[in-house]
Amino acid sequence: MAGLFSSAPKRVKVVEVGARDGLQNEPDNVPTHQKVALVDALSEAAIPQVEVTSFVSPKWIPQLADAVEVASKITRRAGTIYSALVPNMEGYERFREAGLDQAALFVSASETHNKKNVNKTIAETLEAFRPVAEAAKSDGVPLRAYVSTVLGCPYEGAVTPQKVRDTALALLDLGVAELSLGDTIGAGNPASLERLLDAVLRDVPVEKIALHLHDTRGTALANVVVGLEMGVTTFDAAIGGLGGCPYAPGASGNLPTEDLVQLLHGMGVETDIDYEKLIEAARLARRLVGRPLPSHMLAASEGPRGVPPIHG
């Protein structure tokens, strides 16, 4: 057992997506000043990358109609990258107006989910990204891309690793610097994730891969361990476990950031994140949405004596 985690990386980057991927799924409007407060709390916790918002059409996601205003009011911490989702050139222009650091594209590995999400085929979506990618390259803006439904689709069921690999390679051809592979409905388990990464990593350098794991079936942390063992060093998570997917019925929230950080620190993997301030941010997120959140560590921190962080 001593060598079980010997190949795990010593340091991991956590990308916080709660302010976007989490809040976009909330049925009740979260006021702008509260979104700003949440992003600022995440910055205070020294998270290295925070996804602030999305520049999609307000018609599709009214919750994030205040994207430019939120981006203009946050307090930016030196050393933190602030990113946002960008679907097209109109969104990219709003992104540039906001002056954030990194733009993120998004496409599904499943044709049906992609059609439900953006009303385009995968090929049409990739082609629509081309002018955005060219503008970002000209402006010196790094691009991230999310590939959704990589371990299962709510409409089609299984998605082949080869389909994910092909989509990933097409995005790299556009100039994307980092690919976040998303288990949108939390269908993955350690064996299926290993098969997926085996296929993708034949053609894609592991340093370009991030994992975006949902915890619908309680397997997200187990899948993190598989990712670590296979050399992945970037993981997405959402404070408190906020989120879901409006186009994936039954999908529960993202992997809670504080649960991920607790696991990493317990394994001796550095993140540079302030865990106590992270728990404070999770409490703030819970107050903003007005309901309990699925975070294990948030619940554990509020026992009679609390549960202190574990360090490897």
N, C-alpha and C positions, 0 to 999 in steps of 0.2 A: 504493500500500500504506500510505502514511502515515496515511490516514484510515480504515483498515479497522476499527479498534476505537475510533473517536472517540466512539461513542455508549455505550460501556461505562460503567457507574457507577464512581465513584471509591472507593466503600466498599461492602462486602458483609458481611452477617451470616451466619456459619456456625453451623448447628445440629448439634451432635454427638449422634448416635444410637447409637453403638456399645455403650454400656452396657445399652441395651434392645434395639434392633433387631438388634444384633450378637450379644449373649450369649444371647438367647432361642432362637437357632438351634443353640447348642452342645449336642452329645449328652451330654457329661459335665458333672456339676454343678460350677459355679464357686462356691467358698465365699463366704459373705457378706463376710468381711473383704477378700477379693481384689476383689470388686465395689466395695467402698468405696474401696479403694486406687486402682482404675482411675478412678473418678469424681473423686477428689481430684487425681490426676495430670492429668486433663483440665482441672480448675479451675485448677491451677498454670500451665497453658499459656495461661490467660486467654481461653478460649473463651467467647463471650458467652452461649451457651445450651447446656445439657447436658440431654439426656433421660436421666433416672436409671433408670427402671424402668417396669413396667407393672402395673396393678392388675386384671388379668384373673384369672379363676379359676385357682388353682394346679392344678386338674385338667387344664386345657388347656395351661398352660405351667409345669410344675413348676420349671423353672430360675429363675423369678422369684417363687416363693412367699414369699421373704423381702423383698418390696418395702418394707413399712413399716419393717422393721429397717434395711435399706440406707439409706433416706431419712433415718432418724433419726441415723445414724452418720457421714454424710458431713460434711466441713468445707466450709461454704458460703463462697464468695468474694463479696465485695461487687462488684456489677456483673454477676454471672452469674445468668441465669434458669435455674431448675431445674424441669423439667417431667416429666410421666409420662403414660402411656397410660391412659385410663379408658373401659371399655366400657359401663357401666351405673351405676345408682344405688348398687348395692352397692360397685362399684369406686370410685365418687366418694366415698363415705363413708370408705373406706380412704385415698384421696388426701387428703382434708381432715385426717384423723388424722395423716398424714405431714407436712402443712404445706408442701407444695411450692408453686411459684409459678404454674404454668400446667398446665391439663389438656388432653389431646389425645384427640379422637375418631377413629374410623377406619371407613371404608367403601370398598368396591370400586366401580369403574365398570362392572365385569362382573358380571352376575347369578350366573353359575356360581361364580366365585371368591369372591364374597360368601357364597354358600351354604356353600361348603367351609370358609370362614374362621369364620363366626359362625352358620351354620345359619339364616339369615334372608334374605329378599329385601332388595333395596336399600330399598324403600319401608318395610318393617317395621323395618329398622335405623335409618333416619332418624326414624321415629316413636318408637322406643325411646330415641333421644337427647334427645327433647324435655324430659323431666323433669331430665335432667342439665344441659341448657342453661339451664333456668329456675333451677335451684339455683346454678349457676355465676354467672349474672347477679346473683342475690340476694346471693351471697357476694363479688361483685367479683372473681371469678377469670376471667382471660382464657382463651378457648378457641382451640385450634388443631385442625385436622382434616386427616387424611391421606386422600387419595383414591388408592387403589391401582389397578394395571393400566391406567393411563391411555394407555399406548402399546402395549398388547398383553396378552392373557390366555393363560395356559397351557392353558386348556380351550376357549376360544371363538375364539382367534386375535385378529384386529383388533378394536379398540374405537373407535367413531367419536368424533371430537372433540365432536360435539353431545351425546353421552351424558355425557362428562366435564363439559361446560359445564352441563348440566342438574343433575348431581349437585352440582357446585360451588355453583350458585345456591341449591339446596335447603339446603345447609349454611350459606350466608350468611344465609338467612332464619331459621335457628335462632339466629343471633347469633355465629357463628364469626368470629374476627378475622383468622385466617390459614389459608390453604389450601395444604397441601403436596401437590403432584401427583407421584405415585410411579410410576416406570417399573419395576415390580416384577420383571419378568423381563429387564430390560435389552434390550428389543426395539427401543428408539427409536434414531433416527439424526437428524442435524441437520435433514433435510427434514421428517421426520414430526413432530419436536418443533416446528418452525416452524409447521406446519399446525395442530397442537394449540393452541399459544399464540395464533395468529391467531384461532381460534374462541373460546377462553375469554376473551381480553382484550377482546373486543367488549362483554362484559357485566360483567366483573370487573376492578376496578382492579388494576394490576400490583403495587402496593405490598402487596396482600393475597396475592400468589402466592409460594410457595416451590417449589423443585424438589428432588425426592428421586430421585436417579439411581443405578441399579445398572450395574455394568460387565461384565455377562455377555458381551457381544460387543465389548468394548474401546472403546465409543463414549462413555462417560460424560463425559470431559473435553471432547470435541468438542461434546457437547450443552450443557455448561456455557457454552461460548463463545456458542452460539446464545442461551441464556437471558440472558446478559449483554447481548448486542446488542439484545435485545428488552425490556430494562429490568428484568429480574428481579434483585433484590438480596438474596435469601435462598436459601441452598443447604444441604441436609442432607448429612451425610457421616458415615462411621463410622471410627473410629481403626483403622488397619491394613487397612481393607477388610473388617472383620468383617461377618458377616451372610449373608443369603439370605432365604428365606421358606419356612416349613414347609408352606405350602399352594400353593407354586409350584414344582413339580418342575423341577430343572435350573437354577434361578436361583442365580447366584453372589452374591458379596458386594456390599456397598454401595461406592460411590465412596470410596476412602481419604481421610480428612481431610487428611493431610499432602500427598497428591498434589494435592488441590484447592487448599490454601493455597499450595503452591509455584507452581501455575499463576497464581493470583490475584496473588501478590506479584510474580511475573515480569512480569505485565501492568500493574503499577503500581496495582493495586486493593488498598486497605487492608482489613485484617481485625482489626487490633489483637491478633492471636494471636502468641504467642511460638513461633516455628518450632522452635527447638532443644528446648524443653520438650515440644513436640508429638511430636517424634521419640522422646524419652524415653518418652512415654506409649505410643507405638506399640510400642516394645520391651517395655514392661510387658504390653501386651495379648497380644503373641506368647508371652510366658512363661506367662501365665495359661491360654491355650488349648493350649499345648504343641505347636505346629506352625507351619510357615512361613505367613505371611500374604501376600496378593497386592499389597501396597503397593509401588509402584515406588520411592518416595523412601526407604522404610525399607531396601530392598535397596541403593539407591545410596549411602546414608549409611555403609554398612559396607564399601565398597571399600578398597583400599590407602590412599588419602588421603581417602576420603569425598567427597561431592559437596556443596559449600556451597550454601546457598539462593541463588536468583537474585532480584534486586530490579530492578524496572523503572526 
